């Protein structure tokens, strides 16, 4: 009965909040026109000539590779600054002298750098590493095609020991871990997953995470995690609540509350794995480096053990592959090597595509 009520509340809340998510302006980028096409120009750029008001810009260009409604990257003309924002093209005027005037609306801007006359508009290829696109919470791409490099996406998970974030996978997107966990973006707001090998040894498991609220600075999600204990009739069910919040231009905070709705007798021995039969509260920080690698750290509190733990992780991100190394603790006061009552090291690897 409790499970049925929780599922109903989850579906109702998700449906209500999903409408507010559609009001967010997505940053959907396209690369330059393909070589050989009619509109192809190498390094097509437009120079900002006039700032009309707090959101409207005028730019001049000698290239015609522009389309109304597309999103362009805004690069500072100050050396070494790089990309500082995004604009949407709202109007294009052919000046009949070989130049074009673009009217653009500002969508997103760095909190550290102003838009200035002389800054450049450009198409941006984010399918792989781009040195001009420096790590910042202002430049995380929330929505785009799946070919974008994982460097620029919000983190979906912080790893096996740390747990997931409030973000869901994009619709039709997959994530596969080295130990066989498969996650799939069923819709833009719902992700489902299972540890595939465990199902073949009787440890049937499944989980779902739904995005129930999203704004520019905050994401809130909730979900359920189910796992059957092998060779036993008992199972675990956890209710998970996730909250991500942008703290600064380089820091995202992640809060995870997981509550064991029903569990098994030895669940306290599995505290190294979040949402597996134990209840815990964890709040940590994601530091975005200039090359878009991440440093993750924070404390956690386990209700069953009544102990404070924590983690420190370095996450290296390529276009699809992620590799992390971490030092974790289930009890910071217990100075011994133990995944159940002390410290342990862990590596994690997964592919997002």
N, C-alpha and C positions, 0 to 999 in steps of 0.2 A: 504493500500500500504506500509506504514512504517513497519507494523507488518510482512508483507511478506518478505521484504528486510532483516529485522532483523533475521528472521528464516533461511533464505538462508545463511546469513553470519555465523550464529551459526553452521549450519551443515557443511559448507565448512571448517571453522576453526577447528572444532572438528576432521574431517576426516584427515586433514593435520597434526595436532599435535598428533593424536593418534599413528602414526607410531613411533614418538620419545619416547613415553611412553613404547613401547615394547622393547626398548633397555635397560631399567632399569633392574638390576638384582634383581629378587624377592627373598625375604627371606621366603622360604617354608620349614617348619620344619615338621619332623615326630617324634613321640615319640619312646621310646624303643620298641623292639620287644615284642609282647604279651607273657605273661607267658604261658608256655606249648609249644611254638613254638621252632623249631630247633635252632634258633639263639638267644633265650632268655638268657640274662645274667643280673643279678641285678647290677644296677649302672655301666653299661659299660662305660669305660673311656679310653682315650689315652693321654699320657704325651708328651708335646712338647719337643723334644730333639735337634732340630737344626732349625735355621732360615736361609733358603737358600738365599733369596733376599727380596726385599721390599714387596712381595706378597706371597711368597711360604714358607711353613712350612713343617717340617717332624715331625711326632709323632709316638710313640711306644705304643702298646697295647697288652694285653694278651687276649682280647676279639675279637670275630669275627663278632660282630653285626654292621657291617659297609657296606655301599654300595656306589659305585662311583656315583657322581652327587648329593648326599644328602648334606644338609646343617646342620652343627653342631654348637652348642654354644661353645664359648671360655670363660672359667672361670679362673680368675686370681688365682694364688696360694697364693697371699697375702691375709691374713685373712680379712674378712668383705668387700672386694671389690666386689665380685660377678661376674656376666657376663660382659665381656668387648667387645665382638664382635662375629662375625659369620665367619665361613670358609666353603668352599665347597670341598668335597673329590674328588680329581682328579686322585688318584692312590692308589692301595692297594697291598702290597707285603707280601706274606706268607714266613716268615723266616725259616719255617720247624723246629723250636725249640719251638713252642707254642706261639710265638709272631708274631705280624703283624706290618708292617711299613705303615703309612698313609702319602701320599703326599696331601697337602691341599693348596687351594688358598684363601687368605684373601678377604672377601667380604665387611665387614664393621667393624670398630674399634672405640672404645671410643676415644674422643678427649682428655681425661684426663689421660688415662692409656695405657702404652706401652705393647705390647706382649712380654713375656719373656720365656726363657727356664724354664720348670717346670710348666707352665700353663697347664690346663686340657681341653681336648675336650670331649664333652658329648652330648647325646641326651637330648632334653629339652621338657618337657610336659608343654605347656602353655595353656592347656584347663581350668586351674584354677589358683589360686594364687600360686606364686612361690617366696619364700623369697629371693632366690639367684638372682632373676631378678629384679633389682632395677630400679626405674623410671628414664628415660633419653630419650632425643630426639634421641640419637644414637641407641636405642634399640626398637623404635616403629616399629612394624611389619606391613609393607605396604601391603603384600599379603600372604595369607595362606589359609588353609581350614576354614570353617565357625565355627568350633568347638573351635577355639582359644578364650580365654577370652577377653571380651571387654576392659579389663584393658590395654591391650597392643596394641590396635588398635588406629589409629589416630581418633580424634573426628570428627563425622559427623555433629553434631549440638551442639551449646552452650546453647540451651534452647529456649523457646517460646519468651521471651522478648529480648534476645541477638541476636538470629538469627543463621543461619547455617554457617559452615566453607566451605572451598573450596573442602573438601574431598567428594567423592561419596561413596555410599555403595558398598561392594563387590558384584560381580555377584550372583544373587539368594538370596541375604541377605535382611532381613526385619527389619524395625524399627517401633514400635507402641508406641504412647504416651498415657498418661492417659486420654487426652481429645479427643482421637479418630483419630489423624493424622496417616496415614499409608504411609510409604515410602518403595520403593522396588528398589533393584539394578537390573535394566533391563539388563545392561551389566556392564563390569568393569569400564566404563567411563560415564555411564548415569544412573541417579536415577530419578524416578518419584514419586510423592506423592499427596495425597489429604486428607482433613479432612473429614472423612467418615460421621459423624453425620450431618455436615452442609449441605451435599447434600440432606438430607431427609427433610429439612425445606426450601428448595429453594435457599440456599446460595451455589450454585454450584461452585466448585473450583478445581483447578489442578495446579501443578507446575512441572517443570523439571529442572534438573541441570546437565550440561555436563562438564566433565574434559577436558580442551583444551590444557593444558601444565602441565607436571610434571617432576621434576628433584629431586635430592637427597634433596635439601634444599627448593624448591619452588613448590607450586601447584596453578594453576590458573583455575578457572571454571567460567562458565556463565550460565544463565538460565532465564526462564520466570515464573512469578506467576500470575495466573488469579483467580479472585473471583467475583461472581455476588452478588449485594446487594439485600438482601431478600425484597420481596414485591415491588421492583422497577425494572425499565428497565435498570438501569445503572450498570456498572461493573467496575472493576479495573484491570489494567494490569501493572505489574512492570518488568523492566529489571534489573536483579541482576548480579553483578560482584564480585567474591570472589578471594581473594589472601591470601594464607597462606605461611609463611616464617619462617624457623628455625632460631632463633636468637642466641641461645646458647645451651649448653648441657641440659638445663632444661626449656627453654622458646621457645614457638611458638607464633609468632604474626599473628593476624587475621584481615584482612581488608575487609569490606563489603561496596560496593556502590550500592544502590538501587535507581532506577529512575522510577517515576510514568509516564508511557506513556499515560495513561488516568486514571482519578480518579473520585471521587464523591465529592459533596459539603462539607460534614462534615468529610472528610478524616483526617483533622488535629486532630480530637478528638480520632483517633485510632493510634496515634504515638507510643504507647506502643508495638504495634505489627509491626515488620519489614515487608516490602514488601506488605503492605496493603494500597495501594493508596497514600502513601506519599514517598517523596524522602529524603534519609539520607545518611550520610557518617559516618562510624564507624571504629575505629581502636583500637584493644585491644590486651591483652596478655593472654596466657595460660601458667600457671606455673605447671610443672609436679612434683609432690611430690615423695618421695622415695617409697611410697606404691602404686603409680600410680593414686591416687586421683588428682584432678585438682583444681586450684584456677584461676578464670577468672576475669579480670578487665580491664576497659578501658573507654574512652569517646566516645560520639557520637554527631553528629550535624544534626539537622533536618532542612531542607530547608524551609518547610512551616511555621514552628513556629519561625525560625531563633533563635533557642535555643540550648544550649549545655547540653547534658544529660550524663549519664554514668551508669555503673553497677559494682557490686562486687558479685561474685558467688563462692560458694564452691560446687564442684561436687564429690560425692561419687560414685565409680564404683565397681560393683560386676562382676561376669562372664557374665551376660546378662543384669542385671537390673542397671539403673542409677537413682540417686536421687540427686537433687540439691536444694539449698536454696540461694536466692539472694536478694540484695537490689538494686533497680533500680531508675533512675531518668530520667524524660523527660525534666526537666529544673532545673539545679543545683542551680540556683539563687532563685527559688521559694521554700521556706521552709514550705511546707505543704504536707499533705498526699493526693496525687491525682495521678492516673495513666495517666492523660492527661496533667497535669501542676504541677508537683511536684515529690514527692518520693512515692514509694510503694514497698512492699515486695512480693515475689513470690516464690512458690516451683514448681518444675517440676519433672516428673517421666516418664521414658520410658524404653522399652525393645528393645534390639538389638540382633537378632538371625538369 
